[in-house]
């Protein structure tokens, strides 16, 4: 046995000796010397560090006067150059909270910073440590975790993305296990999600909405006011408090997308008034100035969303006005075709005629749908005799039909008003300083006194 191995063996033996004394003691508070010895051994050999990383959190609660010193030593192990030491230290983090639930949020903060690791084994240890804390105290742990899901001036985008991925992949799939008592915890996580929606991409928003609609409090037996709550969340993302800017194509895209997303909740009794008021007050007055493809997209969205007679007149009048202008435009295109001399000019006019023809077909489809909506029960719903040109013809298939959702990437501008209190603060990345200061600062906010006091989807 080499001198180094002999020394390491002695260190391990000493750690086991300290642990045995502490285990045997009926009044562990008196064994300060043993706990100090464990802390000291955490700064020696690799194997001693690994064992000390298990023992420091195990007896942490018995020595409040050494809490700062002990946690510093454990953080040093988390930042060690050896992967095995780091992994063992990460696994030990949940043990700090076993008898000290008041520091769960601080330990979650530390683990969140570690989500950015590129080592698969280390990342897996972080995931398991977080899940251990969430199972131990779902309310406190999820509250701390969701603080990193929102956007603040100090948000680190990379870490935020890791947190959202963790929530999506690890937390949401086992909601039935974690959210107990069910109604109380479903309400709590709904509130956490609402607080995280001030600046999200379309994909992130859809992820959160899909999860919310899977909760029992928003299930098929949920009262109308719950549907209204979901629509209000969607209204916030649609920026219905913002003045409409004709040049902001992202806003009209977002409006259309949110309108479609709200459709199932309108059908279940949620009010449509805010969407309609915004449409009437902001969009219809400048409808003629919208790009042609936006006009048609908006009309399609409105046609698919028409579930109450309240908006029939708006849709029909808007469609008829559009048809009239498209018909006039077709006449002008015919004249232009006759006057065209070059092949390039003829090709350009031909393209315009094709676009106009598509627009007229869309308008005819919409009028066909709204006509039947005047009946008490809209018979076009599920009626395969009405063929809409923007939808594929129904074919008999053995497999289930899948619904395609529009996708547009990119976050909205930071200064956009989403109706949910966004102050428009620009996002700033955390400094690139080393992890030691970050972890210690996060961890010791409160621990040192432990024991003593393009938006679319």
C-alpha positions, 0 to 999 in steps of 0.5 A: 500500500502506497503512502497516499493510499495509507493516508486515505485509508486512515482518513476513511477510518476516521470518518467512520469513527466520527459517524459511529460516535454520532450515531451512538450519542443520545445527545448529538449536540454535544459531539461538536468535535466529531462534526468538526472532524467530518467537516475537516476531512471533506478537504482531504482525499477524494474518497474522504470527500465522497464520504464526508459529503454523505455525513455533513448533511446527515448531521447538519441539523444537530449543529446550528452554530456550524451550519455556515462552515458545514455548508461551505465545505459541502459546496466546495465538494460540489465544485470539486474537480473530481466528478465522483465527488461532485455527484456524491455532494449533489446527492447529499443536498436533499438530506440538508432539508430532511429535518430542516424544511425551512431551507428547501427553497435555498437548496432548490436554488443551488440545484437549479444553478447545477442544471447547466452541467454538461456531464450526463451523470452529474445532470442525472444526480441534479434531476434526482435531487430535485425530484427528491425535494419535490416529493418531500415538500411539493409546495415549497419546492415547486414554488422555489423552482418556478421562481426560475421559470419566469423572466426577470432582469437577472434571468439566465436564459440557459438556466431558465430553459433547463428549468422549463425542460425539467418541469415539462419532462420530470414534473408534469408527467407525474402531477397525480403523484405530486399534487396532493391534496389535489385541489389545493395543489392544482390551484397552487401550481396554476398560480405559479404558472400564471406568474411565469407567463410574462414573457414566454415563447409560443411553445412555452405558452402552449406547454403551460396551457396544455398542462393547465387543461389537464388538471381536474380543476379545469376538467369537463365538470369544471364550472364556467368561471374556470373556463373564464379563468383560462380565457383570461390567461390567453387574453393576457398573451394576446396583448388585448390591452395594447394599441394595435400596430398595423406594422406589428405582424407578430401581434396579429399572428398572436391574436389569431393564434390565441383566438384559436386556442381559446375556442374550446373554452368559448364553447364551454361558456367562457365570454368572448367579449374582450376578443370581440371588443379588441377586434371591433375597436382595433383591428376592423378599423384598419382591416383594409391595411392588413396584408392579404394573407393576414386578412384571410387568416383572421377570417378563417380564425373567426369562422372557426371561432364562431360559436355564438350568434353574437359575432355572426354579424361581424364575421359576415359583414367583414367577409362580404366587404372582403369579397366585394374588394376581391371581386373588384380586384379580379376585374382589375387583374383581368384588365392588367392581364390584357395590357400585359406585354412581357411574360414576366408581367403576365406571370405576376398578374396570374399570381395575383389572380390565383391569390384573389381566387383563393380569397374568394373561395375562402369567403364563400366557405365562411359564409356557408358556415355562418349561414348555418350558425343562425340555427340554434345548433350549428349543423356545420359542426361535424358536417362533412358535406361542407368542404372548406378549401383551406382544410384537407378533404376528410378521408376514411382512416383507421388511425386517429386524426391528429390536429396540426398546430401553427408554429412561430418561434421567437419571444415577443419583444420585451417591451410588449404589453401582454396585459398581465403586468409585464413591466417590459424590463429587458432581460439580462444574463447573469454574470459569467463569474464562477459557480462558487460565488453564485452557489454560496450566495444563493445558499447562504441567503438565510442558511447562515442563520439556520437554527438561530433565527416571434411568439407563436406555436 
